[in-house]
Amino acid sequence: MFALKLVVLCSVLGALSAQETKEAVEILTEKTFVNEDGYNFVYKTSDGVSRQEEGQLITVGDHQGIGVKGSYSYVAPDGQQYIVSFTADDKGYKPTIKIASNSQ
């Protein structure tokens, strides 16, 4: 019985040690500005994610809101870098997606 418990314990420990250890993601750069007419920010992380965005007050008819434009990028599990540019305003959310060319 002891030998069976030892085999099970070794199997569990082996499986745990075989799991991929993920590194913590760090913020490499970050800047944020907010004023009475809008905002903007930009950041980059150590896992290849970046984002920049700006929002401005807009008036449509009798209503005020925020119009937003920006982009973000990330490296997907397939190894490709995807870049999404977008606007969001009274006409809706309009993204454009492209794959960055590899210059390797």
MDTraj code that builds the backbone (N, CA, C; nanometers):
import mdtraj as md
import numpy as np

residues = "MET PHE ALA LEU LYS LEU VAL VAL LEU CYS SER VAL LEU GLY ALA LEU SER ALA GLN GLU THR LYS GLU ALA VAL GLU ILE LEU THR GLU LYS THR PHE VAL ASN GLU ASP GLY TYR ASN PHE VAL TYR LYS THR SER ASP GLY VAL SER ARG GLN GLU GLU GLY GLN LEU ILE THR VAL GLY ASP HIS GLN GLY ILE GLY VAL LYS GLY SER TYR SER TYR VAL ALA PRO ASP GLY GLN GLN TYR ILE VAL SER PHE THR ALA ASP ASP LYS GLY TYR LYS PRO THR ILE LYS ILE ALA SER ASN SER GLN".split()
xyz = np.array([
    [0.0816, -0.1187, 0.0000],
    [0.0000, 0.0000, 0.0000],
    [0.0865, 0.1258, 0.0000],
    [0.1956, 0.1237, 0.0764],
    [0.2867, 0.2371, 0.0819],
    [0.3452, 0.2645, -0.0562],
    [0.3816, 0.1574, -0.1278],
    [0.4402, 0.1732, -0.2607],
    [0.3410, 0.2393, -0.3561],
    [0.2124, 0.2047, -0.3461],
    [0.1098, 0.2653, -0.4307],
    [0.0963, 0.4144, -0.4005],
    [0.0963, 0.4492, -0.2708],
    [0.0872, 0.5906, -0.2327],
    [0.2090, 0.6666, -0.2846],
    [0.3258, 0.6046, -0.2788],
    [0.4482, 0.6682, -0.3263],
    [0.4427, 0.6906, -0.4772],
    [0.3912, 0.5931, -0.5515],
    [0.3786, 0.6071, -0.6965],
    [0.2806, 0.7193, -0.7306],
    [0.1670, 0.7250, -0.6594],
    [0.0681, 0.8298, -0.6838],
    [0.1277, 0.9664, -0.6505],
    [0.1969, 0.9771, -0.5382],
    [0.2591, 1.1031, -0.4984],
    [0.3626, 1.1483, -0.6016],
    [0.4444, 1.0578, -0.6486],
    [0.5449, 1.0916, -0.7502],
    [0.4788, 1.1353, -0.8806],
    [0.3691, 1.0702, -0.9173],
    [0.2969, 1.1079, -1.0392],
    [0.2399, 1.2480, -1.0271],
    [0.1813, 1.2791, -0.9121],
    [0.1236, 1.4122, -0.8912],
    [0.2334, 1.5170, -0.8923],
    [0.3426, 1.4923, -0.8228],
    [0.4533, 1.5877, -0.8201],
    [0.5134, 1.6066, -0.9595],
    [0.5234, 1.5002, -1.0346],
    [0.5755, 1.5107, -1.1711],
    [0.4851, 1.5937, -1.2599],
    [0.3559, 1.5740, -1.2451],
    [0.2607, 1.6515, -1.3257],
    [0.2647, 1.7985, -1.2880],
    [0.2751, 1.8261, -1.1597],
    [0.2816, 1.9659, -1.1163],
    [0.4085, 2.0342, -1.1640],
    [0.5193, 1.9644, -1.1606],
    [0.6447, 2.0270, -1.2038],
    [0.6505, 2.0431, -1.3546],
    [0.5720, 1.9650, -1.4283],
    [0.5710, 1.9747, -1.5744],
    [0.4856, 2.0908, -1.6239],
    [0.3975, 2.1428, -1.5370],
    [0.3136, 2.2538, -1.5792],
    [0.3996, 2.3771, -1.6070],
    [0.3595, 2.4508, -1.7094],
    [0.4324, 2.5714, -1.7472],
    [0.4137, 2.6783, -1.6405],
    [0.5237, 2.7375, -1.5988],
    [0.5188, 2.8456, -1.5025],
    [0.5095, 2.9767, -1.5784],
    [0.4041, 3.0540, -1.5540],
    [0.3865, 3.1807, -1.6224],
    [0.4490, 3.2920, -1.5401],
    [0.5197, 3.3794, -1.6103],
    [0.5806, 3.4934, -1.5437],
    [0.4762, 3.6015, -1.5216],
    [0.4954, 3.6787, -1.4174],
    [0.4054, 3.7910, -1.3910],
    [0.4250, 3.8965, -1.4989],
    [0.3168, 3.9570, -1.5420],
    [0.3223, 4.0617, -1.6431],
    [0.3527, 4.1937, -1.5737],
    [0.4483, 4.2668, -1.6292],
    [0.4873, 4.3956, -1.5720],
    [0.4460, 4.5087, -1.6648],
    [0.4103, 4.6221, -1.6061],
    [0.3826, 4.7424, -1.6839],
    [0.5161, 4.8092, -1.7129],
    [0.5482, 4.8244, -1.8418],
    [0.6747, 4.8856, -1.8812],
    [0.6639, 5.0370, -1.8893],
    [0.5555, 5.0869, -1.9486],
    [0.5310, 5.2316, -1.9545],
    [0.3825, 5.2556, -1.9324],
    [0.3532, 5.3706, -1.8733],
    [0.2145, 5.4094, -1.8505],
    [0.2070, 5.5599, -1.8316],
    [0.1187, 5.6232, -1.9086],
    [0.0954, 5.7670, -1.8949],
    [-0.0538, 5.7905, -1.9079],
    [-0.1089, 5.8736, -1.8199],
    [-0.2506, 5.9055, -1.8222],
    [-0.2680, 6.0545, -1.7984],
    [-0.3544, 6.1167, -1.8788],
    [-0.3867, 6.2582, -1.8629],
    [-0.5381, 6.2726, -1.8685],
    [-0.5924, 6.3474, -1.7736],
    [-0.7364, 6.3731, -1.7702],
    [-0.7554, 6.5233, -1.7559],
    [-0.8461, 6.5797, -1.8385],
    [-0.8809, 6.7199, -1.8236],
    [-1.0318, 6.7343, -1.8397],
    [-1.0816, 6.8561, -1.8335],
    [-1.2266, 6.8760, -1.8362],
    [-1.2902, 6.8411, -1.9709],
    [-1.2117, 6.8366, -2.0777],
    [-1.2654, 6.8055, -2.2100],
    [-1.2456, 6.6601, -2.2526],
    [-1.1702, 6.5835, -2.1753],
    [-1.1468, 6.4449, -2.2146],
    [-1.0309, 6.3818, -2.1407],
    [-0.9716, 6.2823, -2.2029],
    [-0.8620, 6.2080, -2.1412],
    [-0.7774, 6.1450, -2.2513],
    [-0.6597, 6.0979, -2.2129],
    [-0.5813, 6.0095, -2.2990],
    [-0.4885, 5.9273, -2.2116],
    [-0.4568, 5.8100, -2.2604],
    [-0.3616, 5.7261, -2.1883],
    [-0.2886, 5.6362, -2.2870],
    [-0.1759, 5.5847, -2.2407],
    [-0.0959, 5.4906, -2.3174],
    [-0.0250, 5.3984, -2.2177],
    [-0.0138, 5.2703, -2.2531],
    [0.0661, 5.1796, -2.1708],
    [0.1200, 5.0659, -2.2563],
    [0.2273, 5.0047, -2.2060],
    [0.2869, 4.8850, -2.2662],
    [0.3216, 4.7902, -2.1534],
    [0.3033, 4.6589, -2.1791],
    [0.3346, 4.5589, -2.0781],
    [0.4404, 4.4620, -2.1304],
    [0.4989, 4.3887, -2.0392],
    [0.6084, 4.2983, -2.0729],
    [0.5653, 4.1781, -2.1563],
    [0.4358, 4.1517, -2.1664],
    [0.3890, 4.0391, -2.2468],
    [0.3506, 4.0791, -2.3893],
    [0.3868, 4.2012, -2.4296],
    [0.3628, 4.2438, -2.5670],
    [0.2325, 4.3178, -2.5904],
    [0.1579, 4.3460, -2.4849],
    [0.0328, 4.4202, -2.4988],
    [0.0635, 4.5695, -2.4927],
    [-0.0016, 4.6456, -2.5801],
    [0.0069, 4.7914, -2.5711],
    [-0.1293, 4.8496, -2.6044],
    [-0.1547, 4.9682, -2.5518],
    [-0.2824, 5.0346, -2.5784],
    [-0.2629, 5.1843, -2.5679],
    [-0.3296, 5.2562, -2.6573],
    [-0.3354, 5.4015, -2.6478],
    [-0.4773, 5.4412, -2.6818],
    [-0.5265, 5.5423, -2.6116],
    [-0.6650, 5.5829, -2.6308],
    [-0.6811, 5.7283, -2.5920],
    [-0.7699, 5.7976, -2.6625],
    [-0.8054, 5.9329, -2.6228],
    [-0.9552, 5.9509, -2.6372],
    [-1.0119, 6.0219, -2.5434],
    [-1.1550, 6.0498, -2.5449],
    [-1.1770, 6.1994, -2.5344],
    [-1.2719, 6.2495, -2.6122],
    [-1.3049, 6.3916, -2.6125],
    [-1.4560, 6.4072, -2.5992],
    [-1.4983, 6.5149, -2.5334],
    [-1.6410, 6.5441, -2.5267],
    [-1.6935, 6.5750, -2.6659],
    [-1.8082, 6.5170, -2.6988],
    [-1.8737, 6.5478, -2.8253],
    [-2.0195, 6.5846, -2.7968],
    [-2.0753, 6.6641, -2.8825],
    [-2.2152, 6.7021, -2.8711],
    [-2.2887, 6.6533, -2.9944],
    [-2.3966, 6.5807, -2.9712],
    [-2.4802, 6.5299, -3.0795],
    [-2.6218, 6.5756, -3.0481],
    [-2.6711, 6.6699, -3.1267],
    [-2.8032, 6.7257, -3.0970],
    [-2.7989, 6.7976, -2.9640],
    [-2.8875, 6.7579, -2.8740],
    [-2.8929, 6.8183, -2.7401],
    [-2.8153, 6.7374, -2.6364],
    [-2.7445, 6.6333, -2.6801],
    [-2.6784, 6.5433, -2.5857],
    [-2.5268, 6.5531, -2.5958],
    [-2.4612, 6.5395, -2.4808],
    [-2.3151, 6.5333, -2.4782],
    [-2.2730, 6.3914, -2.4447],
    [-2.1615, 6.3544, -2.4980],
    [-2.1045, 6.2234, -2.4706],
    [-1.9550, 6.2286, -2.4916],
    [-1.8960, 6.1137, -2.5028],
    [-1.7513, 6.1055, -2.5244],
    [-1.7257, 6.0277, -2.6524],
    [-1.6481, 6.0858, -2.7410],
    [-1.6002, 6.0169, -2.8596],
    [-1.4619, 5.9618, -2.8290],
    [-1.4387, 5.8376, -2.8626],
    [-1.3130, 5.7719, -2.8280],
    [-1.2466, 5.7200, -2.9545],
    [-1.1142, 5.7332, -2.9595],
    [-1.0368, 5.6688, -3.0652],
    [-0.9093, 5.6167, -3.0036],
    [-0.8587, 5.5094, -3.0627],
    [-0.7374, 5.4514, -3.0078],
    [-0.6991, 5.3232, -3.0777],
    [-0.6082, 5.2515, -3.0157],
    [-0.5638, 5.1232, -3.0689],
    [-0.5033, 5.0408, -2.9566],
    [-0.5008, 4.9099, -2.9810],
    [-0.4299, 4.8202, -2.8907],
    [-0.3709, 4.7076, -2.9731],
    [-0.2686, 4.6445, -2.9187],
    [-0.2069, 4.5315, -2.9868],
    [-0.1679, 4.4262, -2.8839],
    [-0.1580, 4.3033, -2.9336],
    [-0.1206, 4.1915, -2.8475],
    [-0.0654, 4.0795, -2.9338],
    [0.0086, 3.9911, -2.8705],
    [0.0602, 3.8726, -2.9384],
    [-0.0307, 3.7563, -2.8991],
    [-0.0938, 3.6969, -2.9984],
    [-0.1880, 3.5878, -2.9761],
    [-0.1136, 3.4550, -2.9583],
    [-0.1826, 3.3519, -2.9109],
    [-0.1193, 3.2209, -2.8953],
    [-0.0601, 3.1660, -3.0252],
    [-0.1091, 3.2124, -3.1412],
    [-0.0529, 3.1657, -3.2683],
    [0.0782, 3.2367, -3.3034],
    [0.1248, 3.3279, -3.2150],
    [0.2516, 3.3973, -3.2362],
    [0.2404, 3.5243, -3.3197],
    [0.1232, 3.5521, -3.3731],
    [0.1019, 3.6716, -3.4544],
    [0.0701, 3.7909, -3.3641],
    [0.1165, 3.9083, -3.4053],
    [0.0801, 4.0306, -3.3350],
    [-0.0417, 4.0915, -3.4047],
    [-0.1487, 4.1085, -3.3298],
    [-0.2718, 4.1669, -3.3816],
    [-0.2807, 4.3115, -3.3351],
    [-0.3196, 4.3993, -3.4267],
    [-0.3339, 4.5410, -3.3969],
    [-0.4783, 4.5807, -3.4275],
    [-0.5451, 4.6357, -3.3279],
    [-0.6837, 4.6786, -3.3431],
    [-0.6879, 4.8298, -3.3255],
    [-0.7312, 4.9003, -3.4298],
    [-0.7549, 5.0443, -3.4222],
    [-0.9060, 5.0632, -3.4173],
    [-0.9513, 5.1643, -3.3454],
    [-1.0962, 5.1789, -3.3299],
    [-1.1371, 5.3235, -3.3061],
    [-1.2634, 5.3488, -3.3344],
    [-1.3313, 5.4700, -3.2915],
    [-1.4634, 5.4264, -3.2295],
    [-1.5100, 5.5044, -3.1346],
    [-1.6393, 5.4789, -3.0714],
    [-1.7035, 5.6147, -3.0457],
    [-1.8186, 5.6350, -3.1081],
    [-1.8868, 5.7634, -3.0953],
    [-2.0365, 5.7423, -3.1153],
    [-2.1077, 5.8482, -3.1520],
    [-2.2519, 5.8378, -3.1700],
    [-2.2900, 5.7453, -3.2852],
    [-2.1937, 5.7088, -3.3677],
    [-2.2205, 5.6183, -3.4801],
    [-2.1843, 5.4731, -3.4469],
    [-2.1400, 5.4491, -3.3233],
    [-2.1087, 5.3136, -3.2806],
    [-1.9602, 5.2866, -3.2661],
    [-1.9288, 5.1601, -3.2420],
    [-1.7909, 5.1129, -3.2272],
    [-1.7446, 5.0600, -3.3621],
    [-1.6316, 5.1133, -3.4115],
    [-1.5820, 5.0744, -3.5437],
    [-1.4357, 5.0313, -3.5326],
    [-1.4114, 4.9019, -3.5220],
    [-1.2739, 4.8527, -3.5154],
    [-1.2185, 4.8170, -3.6532],
    [-1.0880, 4.8256, -3.6657],
    [-1.0143, 4.7762, -3.7814],
    [-0.9038, 4.6869, -3.7265],
    [-0.8973, 4.5632, -3.7751],
    [-0.8012, 4.4668, -3.7220],
    [-0.7016, 4.4313, -3.8317],
    [-0.5730, 4.4295, -3.7953],
    [-0.4723, 4.3839, -3.8902],
    [-0.3679, 4.3018, -3.8157],
    [-0.2980, 4.2214, -3.8918],
    [-0.1883, 4.1406, -3.8384],
    [-0.0576, 4.2102, -3.8762],
    [0.0276, 4.2330, -3.7783],
    [0.1556, 4.2974, -3.8041],
    [0.2420, 4.2053, -3.8887],
    [0.3144, 4.2623, -3.9830],
    [0.4036, 4.1797, -4.0655],
    [0.5260, 4.1424, -3.9831],
    [0.5678, 4.0193, -3.9990],
    [0.6866, 3.9714, -3.9289],
    [0.8094, 4.0096, -4.0096],
    [0.9013, 4.0802, -3.9454],
    [1.0244, 4.1202, -4.0147],
    [1.1420, 4.0422, -3.9599],
    [1.1215, 3.9118, -3.9428],
    [1.2284, 3.8266, -3.8875],
    [1.3119, 3.7663, -3.9959],
])
top = md.Topology()
chain = top.add_chain()
for i, resn in enumerate(residues, 1):
    res = top.add_residue(resn, chain, resSeq=i)
    for name in ("N", "CA", "C"):
        top.add_atom(name, md.element.get_by_symbol(name[0]), res)
traj = md.Trajectory(xyz[None], top)
